[in-house]
Structures are given as structure tokens and as C-alpha cells.
């Protein structure tokens, strides 16, 4: 029963994100709204980590399995992907480099107390 309650809490925040995405005229996906609401609840201690921790760890554990269906769907339109392979690869490489760069800068700022020159 504990796991059902934890999953219900997570799904409740997901539903709240869906509602926010429908109500707020910003191009933000509903999943992002739900995660931001869950993060805010955890940071303000409105919700304790113990209330969702075990199911959250389980969902992170099975995360690779959740990518199987989209991958199969991608293979169904392989001709379209192959026709646009070069632009897709350029976007992937540039996106990866930018993500690593921004992640590194943010990590350096947080680990050195905001001192960028150190």
C-alpha cells in the first residue's frame, strides 16, 4: 500500500503539471511543470523525500526500459531519419557539447562558491 501511495503522489504532481500546461500560456511541457512542482514541494519541505523516495528510485532504475517504445517507433520511420541523418547528427553533437559546457560551468560555479576565476 505504501508504494501505491507514493506512486499516487508522483502521479498527482504529474496531473498538476498537465493542468498547469493547459492553463499557463507558456511553451513549457507538462512533465517539466510537474517536476518543478515536485521539486518545490520537496525544497519547501511540504513533501518529505521519504514520501516518494522508494518509488522514485524504482522509476529511475527502470528508466532505460521506458526508452524501448520510443526507439521502436523511431525505427518505424527509419527512411525519414536516414534522409535527415546529417542535420540530426550535427544537432546531437552541438547539443551535447553545449550541454557539457554549461554543465561544467554551473558545476564549477557551485563547487567554488561562485568564484569563476579560481
RAMO-V582096 format. One record per backbone hydrogen bond with DSSP energy under -1.0 kcal/mol. CO is the residue of the C=O (numbers start at 0). NH is the residue of the N-H. If there is no record, write none. Layout:
<<CO,NH> <CO,NH>>
//
This chain:
<<0,4> <1,5> <2,6> <3,7> <4,8> <5,9> <6,10> <7,11> <8,12> <9,13> <10,14> <11,15> <12,16> <13,17> <14,18> <15,19> <16,20> <17,21> <18,22> <19,23> <23,25> <25,27> <28,32> <29,33> <30,34> <31,35> <32,36> <33,37> <34,38> <35,39> <36,40> <37,41> <38,42> <39,43> <40,45> <40,46> <47,50> <48,51> <48,52> <51,55> <52,56> <53,57> <54,58> <55,59> <56,60> <57,61> <61,65> <63,66> <64,67> <66,70> <67,71> <68,72> <69,73> <70,74> <71,75> <74,77> <76,80> <77,81> <78,82> <79,83> <81,84> <83,87> <84,88> <85,89> <86,90> <87,91> <88,92> <89,93> <90,94> <91,95> <92,96> <93,97> <94,98> <95,99> <96,100> <97,101> <98,102> <99,103> <100,104> <101,105> <102,106> <103,107> <104,108> <105,109> <106,110> <107,111> <108,113> <111,114> <113,115>>
//
